[in-house]
Amino acid sequence: MKYKSYENYKHGDERKIGVLLINLGTPDEPTTSSVRRYLSEFLSDPRIVEIPKIIWWLILNLIILNIRPKKSRDLYRKIWLKEGSPLLVISKNIVNKLKKPEYSFSQNSIVIDLAMRYGNPSIKKALESFKNENINRLVIIPMFPQYSAATTASIFDKISLELRSWRNIPDIRFLSSYHDNAHYINACAQKIKSSWEKKEKAKKLVFSFHGLPQINLHKGDPYHCYCHKTARLIAKDLNIDEKDYIVTFQSRFGAQVWLQPYTDEVLEKLASDGIDSVDIFCPGFLCDCLETLEEINMQSKENFLAKGGKSFNYITALNDEKNSTDALANIISNEVLGWDNTILNLKENLEITKNLYNSHKYNKK
């Protein structure tokens, strides 16, 4: 193997820090060919589908990639923005806001960039850019607050695959989960509170997380537990009882059993039982995307109202609002803490963290 060198490296250079935020990914365009390329990369990841490779290759290439791309294309077209995919547009906005002077990152030799696990901008391209800038301290922050082997671990796999060809391996810090981080929890709670200030609080608050095959739970994946802890902490911040909210899971695929209860079935039952108003929030999605904008705010809304519901209020993701970028800025500050070229107003950030924990008395067990 030919190992890649830092072409601009000079002995004695300042040790610069790169922070890479990584989201799931999106097709480049809402076209059949673009969606097919994206789905091919996504569904070829062994972390996504854990069945024998040859069997899955046949199913994927002979059936799924001949049927699914056209259907997904039509769904993407419903939510596509003039600037592009909502997930990519919002993710870029977050990174651009984090680069603003108010967060002081640029003053401390920290370079922030964005990559997608599947599609563009690619992890490979982002890491190459970091290498060209002589970055030799690297922080990886998946944009999935709740760890799962199918998402967070897949990012770790890809990072490892790319870095194995580097001659000079950087210091690496990989944030695997921040499902109970005080800043993240507070941002979620503030998002819901803001919605309640504008609209009357519904009879039930539904926390909908992306689903996983149930077998993953039995194999030791902590995702299910992390989702429930996130919901519990947000509810505590909102000062609501357990009976006032419910945790559900969406986006199941195929015939196998997935994490339950299923969001669509819960919403239909709520409507049938006379719970005619719901607020629904998706804490696992930092950015609005196909799963929130189309699956929840279109499909689920239509089904709920058809079953007798009167009010369906989808509370948008954290997106690029200030509470969200503030939370990520504090998470980044904590991750780079201790590296000698970072100040980042750490005294102020740590004081904020201390106050949040003291105020909400989070259970860290």
Secondary structure, DSSP 8 states (H G I E B T S, - for coil): ---B--TT--TT---EEEEEEEEEEE-SSSSHHHHHHHHHHHHT-TTT--S-HHHHHHHIIIIIHHHHHHHHHHHHHHH-BTTB-HHHHHHHHHHHHHTSGGG-GGGGTEEEEEEEEEESSBHHHHHHHHHHTTEEEEEEEES-SS--TTTHHHHHHHHHHHHTTBSS--EEEE----TT-HHHHHHHHHHHHHHHHHS---SEEEEEEE--BHHHHHTT--HHHHHHHHHHHHHHHHT--GGGEEEEEE---SSS-BSSSBHHHHHHHHHHTT--EEEEE-TT-SS--HIIIIIIIIIIHHHHHHTT--EEEEE---TTSHHHHHHHHHHHHHHHTT-TT--TTHHHHHHHHHHHHHHHT----
